[in-house]
Amino acid sequence: MTDVLVLRALGVGDLLVSVPALRGLRRAFPRARLVLAAPAGLRPLVDLVGAVDDVLPTTGLGGLSWPGEPPAVAVNLHGSGPQSIDDLVATRPGRLLTHRHPGHPDLAGPAWRTDVHEAQRWCDLLAYYGISADRRDLALARPEAGSPAPDAVVLHPGAAYGSRRWPADRFAAVGRALAARGHRVVVTGNAAEYGLAKSVAEAAGLGEEAVLAGRTTLSEFAALIADAALVVCGDTGAGHLATAYGTRSVLLFGPVTPAQWGPPPGTEDRHVALWRGSFADPFADEPDPGLLRITAEDVLAAVRAPRPAGVPSAS
C-alpha cells in the first residue's frame, strides 16, 4: 500500500488548524495509507478528523523514525524548515511537499509567508502542488465519550506560554459573574495546571467539583467543549476545539493576532476574538501587554453582545 507521511509533531491547536489540509490530502490520495507523525497523546483527536489512518508517535523535531519502505509522499505541515525538512528527507520519500528553504536548494515549493492564517498556510502549500483544501473545513466528529459537565461555561486559564496567559483573577471575575447569573461554571486545564484552575475556582466562589483540570481524558475534554454553553480561553487548543464544534466562545488573543490563529471569517456570531493590537514575543514568560489590556468587563460584554473578531468590546 502507498504511504503518505505527514509531519505535524506539535500540540492540540496545531493539529486542529491542520485539519483542512489533512482532509485535502485524504481526497488527493484516497487509496493511500495516510500516516500523521504527531505526539501519541493526540490520537483521540486525530481519530475524530476522519482523514488519518495511523499516528506515528513523534514528539518535536529530530524524533521522526519512519519504519519500513520509504513513503511515496511526505508532506511538511510542521514548519518552514530546515529541521522539519531534514526529518522528512531522511525518510527518503518518493516526493516531498514542503515550503522552499535555502538550506534545501534542490527542493521546490512556495515561499513561507508570515501574513497568512495558519490554516490557510497549509491549504496554500497543498494548492501549490495542485491539491485543493478549504480552510473552513475545521469541524470534528463528536467523541464517543460523554461530557462531564453538559451545558457548562468552560473557563480555560492555562496556555503553553506565559505571553498568552490572561490573569487568573480576571478569569475568576468572569466565572463569578457568570455563576451569579445561574450558569454552571467549570475550570479546565491539564494536570500541571490543576493549581491554577483551583485558584481560579476558589476566587470565583466555585466548589471543588468545578475544577476539572487534570481530571478529564482528551476525549472527555473534547466532549466537554462540544457540549459547553460557552468557552472562555486564550489562544489555546480549547479555543480551536470550540471553533471545531461551533461552541460559543470568547477568545483572548495576544501577542498573536486572531488574523493568524483565530476562527475563520463569518463565524463572529459564535466566536468573539478579542485583541488589543499588541505584537510581542509569543514565547515570552510574561503576559503580552495587549492581552493585559483586555478586562473582565470586556469579556462579559462580549458574552452579552457578540461582535466581529478584533473589534474592542464596550467596557
C-alpha positions in Angstrom: 0.0 0.0 0.0 1.2 3.5 -0.8 2.1 5.6 2.2 1.6 9.3 2.6 3.6 10.6 5.6 2.6 13.9 7.1 4.7 15.7 9.8 2.9 17.9 12.3 4.5 17.0 15.6 3.0 19.8 17.7 0.1 20.4 20.1 -3.7 20.3 20.1 -4.3 23.7 18.4 -1.6 23.0 15.8 -3.4 19.7 14.9 -6.8 21.4 14.7 -5.7 24.1 12.2 -4.2 21.5 10.0 -7.5 19.6 9.7 -8.4 21.2 6.3 -5.0 20.2 4.8 -5.3 16.7 6.2 -8.7 16.3 4.6 -7.3 17.7 1.3 -4.6 15.1 1.3 -7.1 12.4 2.1 -9.1 13.3 -1.0 -6.0 13.6 -3.1 -4.7 10.2 -2.1 -7.9 8.1 -1.4 -6.2 4.7 -1.6 -3.0 5.6 0.3 -2.3 4.9 4.0 -2.1 8.4 5.4 0.2 8.5 8.5 0.5 11.5 10.7 3.7 12.0 12.6 2.5 13.6 15.8 2.5 13.1 19.6 0.9 9.9 20.6 -1.4 11.6 23.1 -3.2 13.4 20.2 -4.6 10.1 18.8 -8.1 10.6 20.3 -8.4 13.8 18.4 -6.8 12.5 15.2 -9.4 9.8 15.1 -12.1 12.5 15.0 -10.6 14.1 11.9 -11.7 11.3 9.7 -8.7 11.6 7.3 -5.8 9.8 9.0 -5.2 6.1 9.0 -2.5 5.9 11.6 -0.4 8.0 14.0 3.4 7.7 14.1 4.3 8.8 17.6 6.6 11.8 17.2 7.5 14.5 19.7 9.0 17.5 18.1 11.7 17.7 15.5 14.5 15.2 15.4 12.3 12.5 16.7 10.8 11.1 13.5 11.6 7.5 13.0 10.0 6.0 9.9 9.8 2.2 9.7 9.8 0.1 6.5 9.9 1.2 2.9 10.2 5.0 2.1 6.8 6.7 1.8 5.6 7.6 -1.6 4.8 11.1 -0.5 6.0 13.1 2.5 4.3 16.4 3.5 5.7 19.0 5.7 2.8 20.6 7.7 5.2 21.3 10.6 7.1 24.4 9.8 9.3 26.4 7.5 12.4 24.2 7.9 15.2 23.4 7.7 14.8 20.9 10.6 11.4 19.7 9.6 12.6 19.3 6.0 15.6 17.4 7.2 13.4 14.9 9.2 11.3 14.2 6.1 14.2 14.0 3.7 15.7 11.3 6.0 12.7 9.1 5.2 13.7 9.1 1.5 10.2 9.8 0.2 9.4 9.5 -3.5 8.1 13.1 -3.4 8.3 15.8 -0.7 5.7 18.6 -0.4 7.1 21.5 1.5 7.8 25.2 1.5 11.1 26.0 -0.1 14.1 26.8 2.1 17.6 28.0 1.2 19.0 25.1 3.3 17.5 22.7 0.7 18.0 24.5 -2.7 17.2 21.3 -4.6 13.6 21.3 -3.3 10.9 23.4 -4.9 8.0 24.8 -3.0 6.1 28.1 -2.2 7.8 30.8 -0.2 7.0 30.9 3.5 4.7 33.8 4.4 4.2 35.4 7.8 1.0 37.3 6.9 -1.4 34.4 6.4 -3.7 32.4 8.8 -2.1 29.2 9.9 -4.9 27.1 8.5 -4.7 28.9 5.2 -0.9 28.4 5.1 -1.2 24.7 4.8 -4.0 24.9 2.3 -1.9 27.2 0.1 1.0 24.8 0.4 -1.1 22.0 -1.0 -2.5 24.3 -3.7 1.0 24.9 -4.9 1.1 21.1 -5.7 -2.3 21.0 -7.2 -4.2 19.7 -4.1 -7.3 21.6 -3.0 -8.3 22.2 0.6 -10.8 24.5 2.3 -9.5 26.3 5.4 -13.1 26.5 6.8 -13.2 22.7 6.9 -12.4 22.6 10.6 -15.3 20.6 12.1 -14.6 17.4 14.1 -16.7 14.4 14.7 -18.1 14.1 18.2 -16.2 11.9 20.6 -17.9 8.8 22.0 -17.1 10.0 25.5 -19.8 11.9 27.3 -19.3 15.4 28.6 -18.5 15.6 32.3 -20.4 18.9 32.6 -23.0 19.3 29.8 -24.1 22.9 29.0 -21.5 24.4 31.4 -19.5 27.5 30.9 -15.8 26.4 30.5 -13.0 28.7 31.7 -9.6 27.5 30.5 -7.0 29.8 32.1 -3.8 28.0 31.0 -1.7 28.4 27.9 1.5 26.9 26.7 3.4 30.1 27.2 3.1 32.9 29.7 2.7 35.5 26.9 -0.8 34.0 26.2 -2.0 33.6 29.8 -4.7 36.1 30.8 -4.5 36.8 34.6 -6.2 34.3 36.8 -8.0 36.9 38.8 -9.8 38.1 35.7 -10.9 34.6 34.8 -12.2 34.4 38.4 -14.1 37.6 37.9 -15.7 36.3 34.8 -16.6 33.0 36.4 -18.0 34.7 39.5 -20.3 36.9 37.3 -21.5 34.1 35.1 -22.1 31.8 38.1 -24.2 34.7 39.6 -26.3 34.6 36.5 -27.1 31.0 37.2 -24.6 29.3 34.9 -22.7 26.2 35.9 -19.0 27.2 35.6 -16.1 24.7 35.4 -12.4 25.4 35.1 -10.2 23.2 33.0 -6.5 22.5 32.2 -4.0 19.7 32.2 -2.7 18.0 35.3 0.1 20.6 35.6 -2.5 23.4 35.6 -4.5 22.0 38.5 -3.2 24.5 40.9 -4.0 27.4 38.5 -7.5 26.0 37.9 -8.2 25.6 41.6 -7.1 29.1 42.4 -9.5 30.5 39.7 -12.4 28.3 41.0 -11.8 29.4 44.7 -11.5 33.1 43.8 -14.7 32.8 41.8 -16.5 31.2 44.7 -16.9 27.8 43.0 -16.7 24.5 44.7 -14.0 21.8 44.3 -16.3 20.0 41.8 -15.9 22.9 39.4 -12.1 22.1 39.0 -11.8 19.7 36.1 -8.1 20.3 35.3 -6.2 17.1 35.1 -9.4 15.1 35.6 -10.5 14.5 32.0 -9.1 12.5 29.2 -8.6 14.2 25.9 -11.8 12.6 24.5 -13.7 13.8 27.6 -12.3 17.3 27.2 -13.4 17.4 23.6 -16.9 16.3 24.6 -16.9 18.9 27.3 -16.1 21.6 24.8 -18.6 20.2 22.2 -21.4 20.3 24.7 -20.5 23.6 26.5 -22.7 26.7 26.7 -19.6 28.9 26.4 -15.8 28.7 26.3 -13.6 31.5 27.6 -9.9 31.0 27.0 -6.8 32.4 25.4 -5.1 31.4 22.2 -5.1 27.7 23.0 -6.3 24.3 21.9 -9.5 24.8 23.9 -10.4 27.7 21.6 -9.7 25.7 18.5 -11.9 22.9 19.8 -14.7 25.4 20.3 -14.3 26.5 16.7 -14.3 22.9 15.6 -17.6 22.2 17.4 -19.3 25.6 16.8 -19.4 26.1 20.5 -19.9 29.7 21.5 -16.6 31.2 22.7 -14.8 34.4 23.8 -11.1 34.1 22.8 -8.4 36.3 24.3 -5.6 37.0 21.9 -2.1 38.4 22.5 0.6 38.6 21.3 -0.5 36.8 18.2 -3.4 38.3 16.2 -6.6 36.3 15.5 -6.0 37.0 11.8 -3.2 34.4 12.1 -4.7 31.9 14.6 -8.4 32.9 15.2 -11.7 31.4 13.9 -12.5 31.8 10.3 -14.3 34.8 8.9 -18.1 34.5 9.0 -18.2 32.8 12.4 -18.3 36.0 14.5 -21.8 35.2 15.7 -20.4 32.2 17.6 -16.7 33.1 18.3 -15.7 36.5 19.6 -11.9 37.1 19.3 -10.7 40.0 21.5 -7.3 41.5 20.6 -5.7 44.8 21.6 -3.3 45.2 18.7 0.0 44.3 20.5 2.7 42.3 18.8 5.4 40.8 21.1 7.4 37.7 21.7 4.9 34.7 21.6 7.2 32.6 23.7 7.8 35.1 26.5 7.2 34.2 30.1 5.1 37.3 31.0 1.6 38.1 29.6 1.6 40.2 26.5 0.8 43.9 27.2 -2.0 43.9 24.7 -3.6 40.8 26.4 -3.5 42.7 29.7 -5.5 45.5 28.2 -8.4 43.1 27.9 -10.5 43.4 31.1 -13.0 41.1 32.7 -15.7 43.6 31.8 -14.7 43.3 28.1 -15.2 39.6 28.2 -18.6 39.9 29.9 -19.7 42.5 27.4 -18.6 40.1 24.6 -20.7 37.3 26.2 -23.8 39.6 26.2 -23.2 41.0 22.7 -21.0 39.1 20.3 -19.3 41.3 17.8 -16.8 40.9 14.8 -13.4 39.5 15.6 -10.8 42.0 16.8 -13.3 44.8 17.5 -13.0 46.1 21.1 -15.8 45.3 23.4 -17.6 48.0 25.3 -16.2 48.4 28.8 
